Amino acid sequence: MGGLPGGLSRPRAFWLVLGRSPRLLFPPWAGPLFRAVEGAIAASAVAAAAAVLWFRSPVTAGELACAALVGSLAGLAFALAHRPPEHLHPLGPEHAELYALVREVAAEVGVRAPRRVLATAEADAKAVRTGPLRGELWIGLPYLTEMSPVELRSMVARELALLRERRSRLADAVYTLWVTHPGPPARASALALALLERADAACARVVGRETAALTLVRAQVLTNTFLWFTDRYGTPAATALDGFPLDLYAGWRWKIRNDFLAERGWLRMRARIAADQVGAARLRALGLDLSALPGPPAPGERGLPGLRDGLPGSVEARFARHHLRWWLSAGRDLANAGSLRGVPERVWDAHLDGRLGEVRTLLGMPGDAPPRRVAETVAAGWAAGQAPCEYQCPHAAPAVCALVPAIHRILRDAGYAYEDPLRQRVLVGWDGARADVVFVAEAIARGEPVAALLPVEAGRPDVS
Ligand SMILES: [Zn+2]
């Protein structure tokens, strides 16, 4: 009996999974089978009750009404429990180009093409097994709209190859454990890395090593910027609207296409990718020297026809709601909808002022310390570690994170206005002067004087 990839023996793998998540020992497609059995049991119970009533004549009208009510409620409960997940959208025959691409890549990898391709709300992609011989491909909407056809080929090749590598039930179970359970043992990580590297190698045979590696980097860039955008814009908007912004995906697309989101945050992102042991090892195995990449991989041509501008509004709205509920761990329904551009400015101000308060606390300053003093203190040296900021923020250094809310408040007090609700780092003064808050913060963090960069004083518009 041979061991599994990564040096894990089968008995050890079995006990590892049994001790942590025994459900994983069943194939994923067993879930629907279990549900079918549940359904059959429920249907048999209803049929038995009807038969008892039928033979025990005469049946009163009240008994019949009760039976009908119970049957309807049971049907409703079953339908609600098994309704299609809101984070998935099956892509139909109108996406023939994508299906052709997937079939072609599957043939080159040497696997059966998945029967269906579905868009998902997450910035992720995976091939899933839906039956002993059947598979599906789930591709995140952010990847579908932003990846070039070449990158899509690379991603599809890797996911299909990875599904093939996971054909052993035990290997698949340990891999899933590694993905879903925090703090997995080292042997699970070794197995996951071995499976991923085999999939990467198969992908490289289809698209070449360089494309395989650069697509991995770009997927990371897309995922990180999408999660940053969710935190920076989606979270305050959801709180203000007590709902969800319908245009979350469209807003992020605008930002990444027109506001250089990936490029601006590259240095910080490159450091984060390099710090991820598994990710960095995969890139090394593909021969990519991450430190030699001066900027994020160029996107080239975006998406396929019919996908690059996103999915129908109703689907994107459903995805946005699902994604924000997951992100906020919301017990809240987020039932009301709205637009990012319809969020009042005081909400955006409050978001950054909250961070300014956290910076003051970290510096041991009183809650009403003037923002200019906060900026000067940070400029004199920031040693408080990671400053409060958004998840996966694009800022070059923690001092920049700490300076941004202080500079924002100084400029807002001086009458500066938002130039665009989706480009909040740019503020416009009463005399038309534009200030890029992040640019100013970077200059101050590099040692340039606060007074030279921020000559404005609070209340200036009132003295004009
Ligand atoms: Zn930051």
Residues whose N, C-alpha, C, O or C-beta is under 5 A from the ligand:
A	BS01	ZN	C389 C393 H395 C401
